[in-house]
Amino acid sequence: MKVVLDRVNEAFHFQVKNERGYVVDLDKRAEQGGNDLGASPMELLLMGVAGCSAIDMISILQKQRQEVLTYRTEVTGDRQKEGEATPFKKIHCTVYLEGEIVPEKALKAAKLSFEKYCSVSKTLEPTATVTYSVVVNDKEVTI
C-alpha cells in the first residue's frame, strides 16, 4: 500500500493520491493558519475509522441478509495534550441504520467490526479508546 502527497500551494494545501489515482485534499484548519481547502490530517483519521467500520458492517449485514437502506456514522474524537502533540484519547462512533434490520444483528456487526475486523480502530487501540453505539430505525440498540 502506498500514497503520495504533493503540495498544491504555498500554504498548507496538499493532495494525497493512492495507487489507484484517487485524490484527497488535505489542509490545515483555518483557525490554525490554513485555508480549509481540505480535511485536516486528524479529521482524515476519524474518516478512516468511519469508512473502515462501514465497509465491515455493510459486508456483515449483507451476509446476514439484512436490508440496509441508509447507513451513516457520526464520529467524535477527544484529544489530549501529550508533550507537543495532541493525539486522540477517546473516539466514539454512532452508527445510524435504516431498513429491514434485526437490531441485535446490527449490534453484533458493530461489535465484530470495531472489536475484531476494523484495521483502523485496531491501529488506534494502543493510544485511543474506540467506542460505538448503534441506532436502528431511530431506536438505540442496547444489549
For each residue, the residues with C-beta under 8 A, 3 or more apart:
1: 19
2: 18 19
3: 16 17 18 19
4: 16 17
5: 14 15 16 17 26
6: 14 15 16 17
7: 13 14
8: 13 14 15 25 37
9: 13 35 37
10:
11: 27 28 33 34 35
12: 27 28 33 34 35
13: 7 8 9 25 26 27 34 35 37 38
14: 5 6 7 8 25 26 27 38
15: 5 6 8 23 24 25 26 38
16: 3 4 5 6 23 24 26
17: 3 4 5 6 21 22 23 24
18: 2 3 21 22
19: 1 2 3
20:
21: 17 18
22: 17 18
23: 15 16 17
24: 15 16 17 38 39 44
25: 8 13 14 15 37 38 39
26: 5 13 14 15 16 38 39 40 41 44
27: 11 12 13 14 34 35 36 37 38 39 40
28: 11 12 32 33 34 35 40
29: 32 34 36 40
30: 33 34 35 36
31:
32: 28 29
33: 11 12 28 30
34: 11 12 13 27 28 29 30 37 40
35: 9 11 12 13 27 28 30
36: 27 29 30
37: 8 9 13 25 27 34
38: 13 14 15 24 25 26 27
39: 24 25 26 27 43 44 47
40: 26 27 28 29 34 43 44
41: 26 44 45
42: 45 46 77 79 88
43: 39 40 46 47
44: 24 26 39 40 41 47 48
45: 41 42 48 49 77 88 120 124
46: 42 43 49 50 75 76 77 88 91
47: 39 43 44 50 51 75
48: 44 45 51 52 120
49: 45 46 52 53 75 91 93 118 120 121 124 130
50: 46 47 53 54 73 75 93
51: 47 48 54 55 120
52: 48 49 55 56 113 118 119 120 121
53: 49 50 56 57 73 93 95 110 113 114 118 120 121 132
54: 50 51 57 58 71 73 95
55: 51 52 58 59
56: 52 53 59 60 109 112 113 117 118
57: 53 54 60 61 71 95 106 109 110 113
58: 54 55 61 62 68 71
59: 55 56 62 63
60: 56 57 63 64 108 109 112 113
61: 57 58 64 66 68 97 101 105 106 109
62: 58 59 65 66 68
63: 59 60
64: 60 61 102 105 109
65: 62
66: 61 62 99 100 101 102 105 106
67: 99 100 101
68: 58 61 62 71 97 98 99 101
69: 98 99 100
70: 96 97 98 99
71: 54 57 58 68 95 96 97
72: 95 96
73: 50 53 54 93 94 95 96
74: 93 94 96
75: 46 47 49 50 91 92 93 94
76: 46 91 92
77: 42 45 46 88 90 91 92 128
78: 88 89 90 91
79: 42 86 87 88 89
80: 86 87 89
81: 85 86
82: 85 86 87
83:
84:
85: 81 82
86: 79 80 81 82
87: 79 80 82 127 128
88: 42 45 46 77 78 79 91 124 127 128
89: 78 79 80 127 128 129
90: 77 78 128 129 131
91: 46 49 75 76 77 78 88 121 124 128 129 130 131
92: 75 76 77 130 131 132 133
93: 49 50 53 73 74 75 114 130 131 132 133
94: 73 74 75 132 133 134 135
95: 53 54 57 71 72 73 106 110 132 133 134 135
96: 70 71 72 73 74 135
97: 61 68 70 71 101 106 134 135 136 137
98: 68 69 70 101 136 137 138
99: 66 67 68 69 70 137
100: 66 67 69
101: 61 66 67 68 97 98 105 106 136 137
102: 64 66 105 106
103: 106 107 134 136 139 141
104: 107 108 141
105: 61 64 66 101 102 108 109
106: 57 61 66 95 97 101 102 103 109 110 134 136 141
107: 103 104 110 111 134 141 143
108: 60 104 105 111 112
109: 56 57 60 61 64 105 106 112 113
110: 53 57 95 106 107 113 114 132 134
111: 107 108 114 115 116
112: 56 60 108 109 115 116 117
113: 52 53 56 57 60 109 110 116 117 118 121
114: 53 93 110 111 118 121 130 131 132
115: 111 112
116: 111 112 113
117: 56 112 113
118: 49 52 53 56 113 114 121 122
119: 52 122 123
120: 45 48 49 51 52 53 123 124
121: 49 52 53 91 113 114 118 124 125 130
122: 118 119 125
123: 119 120
124: 45 49 88 91 120 121 127 128 130
125: 121 122 128 130
126:
127: 87 88 89 124
128: 77 87 88 89 90 91 124 125
129: 89 90 91
130: 49 91 92 93 114 121 124 125
131: 90 91 92 93 114
132: 53 92 93 94 95 110 114
133: 92 93 94 95 140 141
134: 94 95 97 103 106 107 110 140 141
135: 94 95 96 97 138 139 140 141
136: 97 98 101 103 106 139 141
137: 97 98 99 101
138: 98 135
139: 103 135 136
140: 133 134 135
141: 103 104 106 107 133 134 135 136
142:
143: 107
